């Protein structure tokens, strides 16, 4: 997880001036600003007051804010709807009505954040980072016809079903991450997504084999120097065919993606060790290049083994910042079951999160707690 905390006033003023410009800055200047901005956001700042967790009253009106300009190649869904309650026990959000029940716990303050789409506001700091990541993937990963391999989805609705947010990712029914205390539920069936991974199953089974998903996510966190109830995530998925994975390997014609084996600490029961090692190498190489692109050369990186319900093996990347190791993202080989479930079965592998043999999953979480104090930053609408 990349923690974006309070940045110096001088840099904030620079960011604010960029937002007010009629024309975008030069690519060189923008790149330097983003680099300084991203590193500065890692600075720690004092603990602030707890975020209100008062339940949403029966009647609430929350003005939605329209999505601003976005990259022409991005797939987006407008979010310029109002959030209101036409009658008691019902909340209307993003053009749809949701009946409240004993699970409803979304707050008025949180609803006021839905629809802002800060990551799509041109020249906003989050937009700058998103565009830099997109530019990197568009430039370095091309399809057979020279077009970008990865498609980008930055306008998917933050309202998802419980099935999308948890079940589709193999998260157990009794897992702590499902608790009401940790999530914002509209009712028992719908909630504000806790991660962009909630869209992964749908995108994979729509036929996509390489994509980036970007959006605001919501968790019931108390504000401190590393947490805020609203933040942003970016993650990516890629599926590999047998040919794509082994074509560059000398005498790799006889190598296979699958086997009927046993699950170990290093692989799933259905994957061959050769395939897992290649995907792991590719995944770590891609993510290291991405972090170097964002933070610059000379970056110290280390990998730590970890656990996620939807990937195996799983890893976290840490970078050395000001003498301390800080986690910036999680990744891994997607559980084969996630790709096989449904009507589409692909013999593919995936490194990080829900997918299968032939798929890589990269995720970069962009914390938004650096941008929730406009008076300190000089930028009007940051969260």
N, C-alpha and C positions, 0 to 999 in steps of 0.2 A: 504494500500500500504506500503510495507516495503521499507524504504528509505535506500539505501546502499551508503553512502557518502565516502569521503576520509578517509583512515585509517592511523595510525601512520607509520612512515618509518620503524620502527623496525619490525612490523608485516608484512609490505609489503616485506621486505627482506626475512622473513621466508617463505612467500608464494612463492616468486620467487625461493628460494632454493628447495621448494617442486616440482615446475614445472620442475626443471632440474634433479630430481632424476630419476634413471632408474627403481627403484622399489617403489611401493606405500608405504606410511608410515603406521605404525601400526594403527589398528582401534581406540585404545585408544588415541594415539597422534593426529590422524586425527580428532577425535571428539572434542578434546580440542582446536585444531587449528581452526576448523570451528566455535566453540562457541565464541572464542576470536575474530575471523575475523568478524563474523556476528554482534556482539555488537559494535566492533570498527568502522564498516562501518556506524554506525548511527551518528558518530560525524559530526558536521557541518564544512564546510570549506568556504573560501571566494568565492564570486561570480566571475565567469570567463567570458570571452568574449562571445558575442552572436554567436550562430551557424549560419553559412551561409545558406540562403534560396534562393540562386540563382537557377533559373530553369535549368533543365538538357539541355545542348546544343544538337543540332541535332545529333552530332556524339560523342559518349563517349565509352571508353573502360575501363572496371572495372574488374580486375582479381578476380575471385571467389576463395575461400579457401575451400578445401575439409573438410567434416565432419570427426572428429577424432573418436577414440575408444568410444564405448558406451556400456552400460549394455546389456548383451546377450538377456534379456527378453524385451528390449525396441523395439518399432516399429519405424523405422527411414527411411527417404528418403534421399539419397545422394544429396548434394548440390554443387558438384564440377564442376560447369559450369561457364563459363565466362559470364559477362554482357557486352554487346556491342551493337552498332548500325550499322548493316550491310549497311543500307542506311538511309538517312534523314527521320525523322518523325517515326522511328521505334526503339524500344529498345528491345534487346534480353536479357532476364534475366532467369537464371536457366533453360536454354535449350528451352525457348519459346519466341516467338516474340510478342510484344505488340505495336500496332500502337498508336502514340501520337495524342492527340486532344486538344481542348481548356481546358480540365480538367487536363492535364498532368502537374505535378509540382514536380516530384521526382528529387532530386538533385544528382549530381555526387558524392558528398561526402557521401550521404546516401546510394547510390548504392554500394559504396565501402565497406559498412558494411554487405550487404546481402551475406549470404553464409559462414560467419565466424563460426557460430554455436559454440560460446564460451561455451555454457552450455554442449556441448558434448566433449570438449577437456579435456582429462584425467588430473586430478590434478589442473585444472583451478579452481579458487575460486567459480565460478558459478557452475561448475561441482560438486565440493565437496558438495555444499549446495543441489543441485538436488539429488545427491546420498544419502545424509542423509535423505531427505524427502522420497525418494523411499524406503530406508531401513526400515523406520518407518512404512510405509503403508504395505510393504510386510510382516513385522513381526507381526503386530497387527491385520490385516484384511485378513482373509483367507476364501476361499470358502469351499464347502462341502467336497472336496477331499484333503483338506490341501494345495492347491496351492494358490498363491496370488490372492485376490479378484479383485484388481485393475490392469489393464493393463496400460502401459505407452507409450505415443506417444511423442517423443522428436525430430522428424525429419520432421514434416509436413511443407510444403512449406509456406513461409511467404507471398507469393503472393496469394491473395484471391479475390473473386468477391465482389462487393459492396453489393450484396444480402446476401452473407455469413457474411460480417462484420456488417451489419446493419439490413437488412430486416428480416433475420432469427431470430433476437433477439428482434423483435417487437419494434425497435427504430423508432420513427415517421419520416416521410419524412422531416419535418421542424425542426428536432432536431439539436441543435447547434453542437453536436459531429460530424455531417456529413460535416461540412464546409471544404472547400479547405484549409483554413488557419490553420486547425488543423490536417490534414491528408496528406499522400503522395500518390497521385493518379498516376497510370501509364496511365490511360485514364478514361473515364466515367464509364467503366464497371469493371475495375480491379484496385487494390490498394495494398499497403503493409499493412498487418493486423495491426490494432490498438490495438488488444487484442487477446489472444489465444481463447477467446470465439467464435471467428469466425468459429472455427472447431466443435463447440459443437453440432449443429443440425445434421451435417453429421455423427458424431460419434454415436450419440444416435440412429439415424435412420438406422445405419448399423447393429444395434442389440446389441450394448454394453450397459451394465447397471452399470458399475463401471470403471472409467478410470481417469488417470491424463494426462493433456496436458501441454507440456513445450515448450517454444520457445521465440525467439526474436520478439519484437513488435516495431512499429514505430509511433511516433506522432511529429508533428511540434512544439516542445517546445524549448524555449530559455534556454540555459544552466545556471543553478544556483545551489544552494546547495541542491535542491530537484528535479531537472528536467534535463533530457537529451533526445535528440530525439530518441535514441535507448536504450531500456531496455528489461528486461526479465520478463515473467510471468509464473507462474505455477498455474494450477487450476485443480480441481477434480470434478467429478460428480458421484453420485450413485442413482440408482433407487431402491425403495423398493416395494416388493409385499405386499399385505395385511397381509399375513402370516408372512413375515419377520419383518414387523413393529410391529405387535401386539402379536407375539408368546410368548414374555417374560412377557406379562401383565396378571395378574391373572384375570380369567373370561373375557378374551379379545376376545372370539370367536364372540361375537355379535357386536364388534366395526367395523366401516366402514371407508373407505377412503373418500368417496364422499357423497355429499348431494346436493339438489337443494335449496340453501340458498341465502344469500346476502353477498356481499363483505363488509368487515369491515376493520378497521385499523390493525386487527390481523390475518386475513385470506382471502383467495379468496372465491368467491361465491360457487365454486364446492367442496371445501374441508371441512371436518368436523373439529371441533375444537380439538377433541382428536388426530386426525392424525397430524395436524399442530403442536400441542404442543410436540408430541413425536419426530417429525422430527427436530423441533427447538432444543430440548434438545440434541438429538443425534449429530446434526451439531455442536453446541457450545462445546459439550464435546470432540468431535473428534479434533476440531481446537485448543482447549485449550491444549490438550495432545500434539499436534504437536508443538505448540509454546514452551511448556515446554521442549520438546525433543530438540529443537533447542537452546533455550536460557538458559535452566537450571531451577532448582527448585527455588521457591521464587518469581516467576514472578507475578507481579500485572497486572490483566487483567480486562477490563470493556467492556461492549457491548453498542453500540449506535444505536438506530433506524435510518434508512436512507431510501433512495429511489433509486431503479434501475428499468428501464423499463421492465426487464426480470425476476424479482423476486418479490414476495410479500407473507409474510413480508420480509423485507431486513434489514441486520445488518452490522455494521462495528465493527471490533475488534480493541481495542486500548491497548497498553501496556505502563507501566510507565517506562520511560528510563531517567535516570539522573534527576528525579524530574518533567519531562514533559510527558504528555500523547501523544503518537504517534500512528497514524493509521497504522496497518500492513496488513489488508486484509478486503475484503468485502464478504458477503455471504447472503444467503436467500433461501426461498422456491420458486423453479422455477415456473414460470407461466405455468399453465396446458396447455395452448394453444400451447406452444412450443413443448411439447411432443406429443400432439394430432395431430399437423399439419403434413401432409404427409400420407404415407400408413400404418404406424405403430401407433396403439393406445394402450397405456399401462396404466393400472389403477395403477399409481404409484405416489409417492410424492417426491419432490426434494427440499432440502434446499440450495439454492444459485444459482442463475442464471438460465438460461433457462432449464427448465425441468418440471416435473410434479409430480403428487402425487406419492411418492415413490422414489423420487430422492433427493439426497443431492449434493450440489455443493460447493466445497471449493476452494478458489482461493488464492494463495500467489503470490504477485507481487514482483519480485526481481529487484530493480532499479540498473542500470548499471553505474550510473554516478560516482561511486567510482573508476571505472576501466578505465577511459578514459584519464588518464594522465600517460603514461608509464614511463616518466622520473622521476616522483615523487614516483612511486611504485616500480620500478625496475623489473616489469614484462613486457615483451616485447609487447604482443598483448592482450589487455584487452577489447577493444571495436571496 
